[in-house]
Amino acid sequence: MLRRQVRQALNRDFRYQLTVIGTFAQAIVATKISGNRFTIKTNATNVEVSWQVTGIRKDAYGNKHRISVEEVKSEQAINNKRPSRGPVR
């Protein structure tokens, strides 16, 4: 079990990504973020796990300057296809 510190005060709606390195094993988030920590659990011992936690900012600046996830394209943008460059030689 590993415990890692994260910035809970500035973020919300956390997403966890775990990748096991060097062996076949299972890894899960055993406990979600609480008190700026979370726990990873694996089904084997001495397993290296790469992890990334992302969250949505909840501070004043982050709330005012939201990044849009997806833009709706105009009909012109959809129909304005890039011309073909021709065959590769």
Secondary structure as the mmCIF struct_conf table of DSSP 4:
data_model
#
loop_
_struct_conf.conf_type_id
_struct_conf.id
_struct_conf.beg_label_comp_id
_struct_conf.beg_label_asym_id
_struct_conf.beg_label_seq_id
_struct_conf.end_label_comp_id
_struct_conf.end_label_asym_id
_struct_conf.end_label_seq_id
STRN STRN1 LEU A 2 GLN A 5
TURN_TY1_P TURN_TY1_P1 ALA A 9 LEU A 10
STRN STRN2 ASN A 11 ILE A 21
BEND BEND1 GLY A 22 THR A 23
STRN STRN3 ALA A 27 SER A 34
TURN_TY1_P TURN_TY1_P2 GLY A 35 ASN A 36
STRN STRN4 ARG A 37 THR A 42
BEND BEND2 ASN A 43 ASN A 46
STRN STRN5 GLU A 48 ARG A 57
BEND BEND3 ASP A 59 ASP A 59
HELX_RH_AL_P HELX_RH_AL_P1 ALA A 60 LYS A 64
TURN_TY1_P TURN_TY1_P3 HIS A 65 HIS A 65
HELX_LH_PP_P HELX_LH_PP_P1 ARG A 66 SER A 68
BEND BEND4 VAL A 69 VAL A 69
HELX_LH_PP_P HELX_LH_PP_P2 GLU A 71 SER A 74
HELX_RH_AL_P HELX_RH_AL_P2 GLU A 75 ASN A 79
HELX_LH_PP_P HELX_LH_PP_P3 LYS A 81 SER A 84
#
